[in-house]
Amino acid sequence: MVASSISGFSDRPHKKLVLFDVDGTLTPARQAASPEMIELLRALRKKLVIGFVGGSDLVKISEQLSVNGSDVMDDFDYAFAENGLTAYKLGKALESQSFIKFVGEDRYKLLVNFILHYIADMDIPIKRGTFVEFRNGMINVSPVGRNATIAERNEFEAYDKKHGLRAAFVRTLQEKFTHYGLTYSIGGQISFDVFPHGWDKTYALKHVADEGFEEIHFFGDKTYKGGNDYEIFSDSRTIGHAVSSPVDTIRILKELFAM
């Protein structure tokens, strides 16, 4: 099985896989990747296998990584959206998972009702819209709302760092819904993800377990405990690289792989 899997990448001189977080690692939060980043990734792909592991859905990630009309499926060997719960290898869909099937409609409704009441009572400078975004493998919760502008996102991020709103919100949910078997992971600037235990970014590693890669590298910016890159960054199956920005990612890639 290993031989047949690896043969799909027989053109690569190095049997290594490099996985990337998206927001804050390949792109500024919810913004597009720079032409320099895409050019470097295309050059890197000639040497080894690359993929992204993002918490957002595939549509949002594609918007960020499709530069000048390119197709994100053509630039990455692996596409892992929603932590790998929606997954593609060389453009072909792999097995997916469903958050709603795991939780159940009745329990899901109780959870979302509580979240919306909590947000309604939060005293923050602005609120926009889409406070709970339902995805295939998780839900994304944003106190300020995902419709916030870039400037409003930056303002909320600074406000949250000072007041710890998301961290307090997560603690409340952990206490209230401890029997649900859910993980709460803070990522990006304005939100946190909610998903079943084990459905963090390490889920993506299930899809490459039989590929026979000599090394699996992971680049991410939220690598601290509680951040949505922590589990895969610290996993024994990966070599983790903590970055502070896309510029930092480019620097480390050039040093590490002699680009």
Disulfide bonds with the S-S distance in Angstrom:
none
